[in-house]
Amino acid sequence: MTEHTGEHEHEPKDEDQDVSAGTSPSTTGSDAADDAMPTWGVGAVSARVGIATPTLRTWERRYSIGPSRRTGGGHRRYDEEDVSRVLLMGRLVTRGVPPQAASRVALSLDAAGLRAALAAPDRTDGAPVLVAPDVRPSVAVDTILAAATELDASTLSQVYARTIAEWGVVAAWTEVISPALALIGDAWFDGALGVDSEHLATERLAAQLHAVIGTRRPPSRGAPRVVLASADGDLHALPLLAVEAALAVEGTPCSSLGGRLPAGGLADLVRRLRPGVVFLWASMSRPPRDGVWRAFDDVTWPLTVLVGGPGWPTEVAERSHEHLTVERVDTLDDLLRGVREVGAG
């Protein structure tokens, strides 16, 4: 297994090229304090793991994946944990994870975590490549950003799927997906990413959320008590998919109307379904005289409207009246809690 880095480095022979960098470990110099711990030079590690010496040097220089030990003479040595980290790095890169993200995965794990990761089957059938439960969310965020940059649809799909499967919709959205999308949006705004990268990242995520909804949606029993919609004129429907997927996992049926729902359509639906909860998303700033609230003028039953997104004004709760309660929710977890409270009531 060899990564071709495109670099042909001619470095002078150093401590890693001496006789102790062959196939036998050494325990010299500063390792005397750990006499039972064998160490290896770069040549021995290269022969052991099947990764070319120039690649190992590049990984050490660029990503800090390298030897952590030194002999009394200052010679660099790999211990067993270092070798495990190299093995995991090589496995992830071979599976298509960008090297920067792969290195962060490898560096985030302790010895026990490395053993567990390497003990997992080294699948070649296109299975998800990245996220074990003990990998930090920041690693998954980095991988999503890198995959979007490289227009790598396969890795995006795999990371989304594994993240949602391992951590659940709420934690995956809060800790990984939402931060990753924010970074992608910022990079697009700054001109560092093209709109194609942003669209690919959101399209692949929408496909994964639809898959969760399709497999976990509860059977319909009458009119749903929960309605989801974006405010009229708002194009963004991805947060609604995340909410719908989270509700599906909890077994709560809902009716999701997507983006750009006209206020008149929302009013008609509210009158027909008489829901207990309506969630409205607004990513763009709402006007002071917002016609969306006319949809609730004729409500004569207890109805809670939960609003989310940066577009709502701070005084939105003032829209409440005798039968209508309006509340702002800032997180997906808060939204689900609000739905549960209404259902319990």
Secondary structure, DSSP 8 states (H G I E B T S, - for coil): -----S--------GGGSGGGSSS-B--GGGGGGTT--BB-HHHHHHHHT--HHHHHHHHHHH--S--EE-TT--EEB-HHHHHHHHHHHHHHHTT--HHHHHHHHHH--HHHHHHHHHS----SS---S--TTS-HHHHHHHHHHHHHTT-HHHHHHHHHHHHHHHHHHHIIIIIIHHHHHHHHHHHHTTSS-HHHHHHHHHHHHHHHHHHHHHH-----SS-SEEEEE-TT----HHHHHHHHHHHHHT---EE--S---HHHHHHHHHHH--SEEEEE-SS---SS-GGGGGGTT--S-EEEEEESTTS-TTGGGG--SSEEEEE--SHHHHHHHHHHHHH-
